[in-house]
Amino acid sequence: MMILNILHKSGLRQILFFALMLFAYSSIAQQRSLPKGSLFIIGGGSRSPELLQKLIKTANLSSKDYMIVLPMSSGDPVASFNAIKEELSSQAENSIGYLNFTTESANNKKLLDSLSGAKLIFITGGDQSRFMKVVLNTPIYKAIHQAYNKGATVAGTSAGAAVMSKYMITGNQLAGDTTYRETFNKLIDKNIEFEQGLGLLTSVIIDQHFIKRSRFNRLLSALAAHPTFDCVGIDEGTAIIVKGKKIEVAGDSQVLRIADPENLKVTETGHIKMESLRFNMFTEGDVFYVK
């Protein structure tokens, strides 16, 4: 009986040892797979000098590093570039490049090398669908990911914030009256339209201009469509700084996160309902973690 007890305890020790080793290996593998760069995602609107300083600090530019602006979201790319160039130039002396890619230049190796070598990539506002039509399934997409994985900061505002997600909110409603509105006028199943974004965030859906344009219905629709995701609304003049799974809030207003809906259901009439969800609201300096 004593021998059996010894063998039993020995077996438990071995199981515990292998379980701990597996956990340690899993943790190390996850850390290695995380990008070395950061995301600086702005909810649109004006950007204070303090927010721009935070962006430059996050990018950690050396004297040899340069910035690249991608204005493909904008209906007026030159004006969009000039506006952000003036703001960035007020905070850093580094070179700022302009790469307005088109379908014709999407395979230009010289331009792609410049993009993948940038230490700060800034995606302007405008129309997120317009941006992704140029970028998706092209070497541009790959170059942005290469830069991010190597340690670059990828920043964006407004439409440039929306594109960060794997599932990108277009702003369009799909059910009933589909007239474009700044927020949704109904909370029903299969009403929200997504397109494929850059996928720099694989478990988070971003919405922008959030409090200014009262986009709660839109973000709730996103959560109902993807209940395992964290859905984050960023107000104007405010940003989230993403490093791995850690998010820090910067700027003048607030960031809202909703997640983990309980007992999510759709009624016979198509209305969305849930018993509860996680609801957080953050301000400057707050830190939270996502899935």
C-alpha positions in Angstrom: 0.0 0.0 0.0 2.9 2.4 0.9 4.6 1.6 -2.5 1.3 2.4 -4.3 1.1 5.8 -2.4 4.6 6.6 -3.3 4.0 5.8 -7.0 0.8 7.8 -6.9 2.6 10.9 -5.4 5.4 10.5 -7.9 3.0 10.4 -10.8 1.2 13.5 -9.5 4.5 15.3 -9.3 5.4 14.4 -12.9 2.0 15.6 -14.1 2.3 18.8 -12.2 5.9 19.3 -13.6 4.8 18.8 -17.2 1.8 21.1 -16.7 4.0 23.9 -15.4 6.5 23.4 -18.2 3.7 23.5 -20.8 2.3 26.7 -19.3 5.8 28.3 -19.2 6.4 27.3 -22.9 3.0 28.6 -23.9 3.6 32.0 -22.2 7.1 32.4 -23.8 5.7 31.4 -27.3 2.9 34.0 -26.9 5.3 36.7 -25.9 7.5 35.9 -28.9 4.6 36.1 -31.3 3.5 39.6 -30.2 4.6 42.4 -32.5 7.5 44.6 -31.3 5.7 47.8 -32.3 2.9 49.8 -30.9 -0.4 51.2 -32.2 -1.5 54.8 -31.6 -5.2 54.9 -32.4 -6.9 58.3 -32.4 -10.7 58.7 -32.3 -10.6 61.6 -34.8 -11.1 65.4 -34.2 -8.4 67.8 -33.3 -5.1 66.6 -31.8 -3.6 68.6 -28.9 0.1 69.3 -28.7 0.2 67.0 -25.7 -1.3 64.1 -27.7 1.1 64.6 -30.5 4.0 64.6 -28.0 2.7 61.3 -26.7 2.7 59.9 -30.2 6.3 60.9 -30.9 7.3 59.6 -27.5 5.6 56.2 -28.3 7.4 56.0 -31.6 10.7 56.5 -29.9 12.4 58.0 -32.9 16.1 58.1 -33.3 17.8 60.9 -35.3 18.0 58.5 -38.3 14.4 57.3 -38.2 11.7 58.7 -40.5 7.9 58.9 -40.6 5.6 57.9 -43.5 2.0 59.3 -44.0 -0.5 57.1 -45.8 -3.3 59.4 -47.0 -5.3 56.9 -49.1 -8.4 57.3 -47.0 -8.7 61.0 -47.8 -10.6 62.5 -50.7 -7.9 65.2 -50.8 -4.6 63.3 -50.0 -2.3 66.2 -50.4 -4.2 68.5 -48.0 -4.5 65.6 -45.6 -0.8 65.0 -45.7 0.1 68.7 -45.3 -2.1 69.0 -42.3 -0.6 66.1 -40.4 2.9 66.9 -41.6 2.6 70.4 -40.0 1.5 68.9 -36.7 4.2 66.2 -36.6 6.9 68.7 -37.7 6.1 70.8 -34.7 7.0 67.9 -32.4 10.0 66.2 -34.2 12.6 67.1 -36.7 12.6 63.7 -38.4 11.9 63.3 -42.1 8.2 62.8 -43.0 7.4 61.0 -46.3 4.3 60.9 -48.4 3.2 57.6 -49.9 -0.2 57.9 -51.7 -0.3 54.3 -53.0 -2.6 53.4 -55.8 -3.5 50.0 -57.4 -0.8 50.9 -60.0 1.9 51.6 -57.5 1.0 48.8 -55.0 3.9 46.6 -56.2 6.5 49.4 -56.4 9.5 47.8 -54.5 11.2 51.2 -53.7 8.0 52.6 -52.2 7.3 49.4 -50.3 10.8 49.3 -48.8 10.3 52.9 -47.6 7.1 51.9 -46.0 8.4 48.8 -44.2 11.5 50.8 -43.0 9.5 53.6 -41.4 9.6 53.9 -37.6 6.2 55.8 -37.5 3.4 55.2 -40.0 0.4 57.5 -39.9 -2.9 56.7 -41.6 -5.1 59.7 -42.1 -8.8 60.1 -41.8 -11.4 59.9 -44.6 -13.1 56.8 -45.8 -11.8 53.5 -44.4 -13.2 51.4 -47.2 -11.4 53.6 -49.7 -8.1 52.9 -47.9 -8.6 49.1 -47.7 -9.6 48.9 -51.4 -6.0 50.1 -52.2 -4.3 48.1 -49.5 -6.0 44.7 -49.0 -4.3 41.7 -50.6 -1.4 43.7 -51.8 2.3 44.1 -50.7 1.3 47.3 -48.9 -0.7 45.3 -46.4 2.4 43.1 -45.8 4.8 46.0 -45.5 2.7 47.7 -42.8 2.7 44.4 -40.8 6.4 44.0 -41.4 7.1 47.5 -40.0 4.8 46.8 -37.0 6.3 43.5 -36.2 9.9 45.0 -36.4 9.0 47.7 -33.9 7.3 50.6 -35.7 4.4 52.5 -34.3 1.4 52.5 -36.6 -0.9 55.4 -35.9 -4.2 56.4 -37.4 -7.1 58.8 -36.8 -10.8 58.5 -37.6 -10.9 56.2 -40.7 -7.3 55.5 -39.9 -8.4 54.2 -36.5 -11.2 52.0 -38.0 -8.8 50.1 -40.3 -6.7 48.8 -37.4 -9.3 46.1 -36.7 -9.6 42.7 -38.3 -13.3 43.3 -38.6 -13.6 46.9 -39.7 -16.8 48.9 -39.2 -17.8 50.6 -42.4 -20.6 52.7 -40.8 -23.3 51.3 -43.1 -26.5 49.7 -41.9 -27.8 46.7 -43.8 -31.4 46.3 -42.6 -34.4 48.5 -43.3 -33.7 52.1 -44.0 -29.9 52.0 -44.9 -29.5 55.8 -45.2 -26.1 56.7 -43.7 -26.3 58.1 -40.2 -23.5 59.1 -37.8 -24.9 56.5 -35.4 -27.3 53.6 -35.8 -31.0 54.1 -35.3 -31.8 50.5 -34.4 -30.4 47.5 -32.6 -31.3 44.5 -34.7 -29.5 41.4 -35.8 -27.3 41.5 -39.0 -27.6 45.3 -39.3 -23.9 46.2 -39.1 -21.6 46.0 -42.1 -18.0 44.9 -41.6 -15.2 44.8 -44.2 -11.7 43.3 -43.7 -9.3 45.8 -42.1 -5.6 45.6 -41.5 -5.9 43.1 -38.7 -3.3 44.8 -36.5 -5.9 44.2 -33.8 -7.1 40.6 -34.0 -9.5 40.5 -31.1 -10.6 44.2 -30.8 -13.1 46.2 -32.9 -12.6 49.9 -33.0 -15.1 52.7 -33.4 -14.2 56.4 -33.5 -15.7 59.9 -32.9 -17.4 57.8 -30.3 -19.0 60.1 -27.7 -19.1 63.1 -29.9 -21.3 61.2 -32.4 -23.0 59.0 -29.8 -22.2 55.7 -31.5 -23.3 53.4 -28.7 -25.8 51.5 -30.9 -23.1 50.9 -33.5 -20.7 49.4 -31.0 -23.4 47.3 -29.3 -24.2 46.0 -32.8 -20.6 45.1 -33.3 -20.4 43.3 -30.0 -23.6 41.3 -30.8 -22.0 40.3 -34.1 -18.7 39.3 -32.5 -19.4 38.6 -28.8 -15.9 37.2 -28.1 -14.2 40.5 -29.0 -13.5 43.6 -27.0 -15.3 46.5 -28.7 -13.6 49.9 -28.0 -15.1 53.3 -28.7 -12.6 56.2 -28.8 -13.8 59.8 -28.6 -12.3 62.7 -30.5 -9.0 64.2 -29.3 -8.3 60.9 -27.5 -6.2 57.9 -28.3 -5.4 54.4 -27.2 -1.8 53.2 -27.2 -1.6 49.5 -27.8 1.4 47.4 -26.8 0.6 43.7 -27.0 -2.5 43.2 -25.0 -2.0 46.3 -22.9 -3.8 49.5 -23.7 -3.1 53.0 -22.3 -5.5 55.9 -22.7 -4.2 59.4 -23.7 -6.0 62.6 -24.6 -8.7 65.0 -23.6 -11.9 62.8 -23.5 -12.8 59.2 -22.9 -12.5 55.6 -24.2 -15.2 53.1 -23.7 -14.9 49.3 -23.7 -17.7 46.8 -23.9 -17.2 43.0 -23.9 -18.4 39.6 -22.6 -22.2 39.8 -23.2 -24.2 37.3 -21.2 -27.2 35.4 -22.5 -27.0 37.1 -25.9 -30.1 36.4 -27.9 -32.0 37.5 -31.0 -35.8 37.7 -30.7 -38.2 36.5 -33.4 -38.5 40.1 -34.6 -34.7 40.3 -34.9 -34.0 42.5 -31.9 -30.8 42.0 -30.0 -31.0 41.4 -26.3 -28.5 40.4 -23.5 -28.7 40.2 -19.7 -25.5 42.0 -19.0 -22.1 42.9 -20.4 -18.8 44.3 -19.2 -18.8 48.1 -19.5 -15.8 50.2 -18.8 -15.0 53.9 -19.3 -11.5 55.2 -19.2 -9.7 58.6 -19.3 -6.1 59.9 -19.6 -3.6 57.6 -18.0 -5.8 54.6 -17.4 -4.6 51.2 -18.5 -6.6 48.1 -19.4 -6.0 44.8 -21.1 -7.8 43.1 -24.0 -8.1 39.5 -25.0 
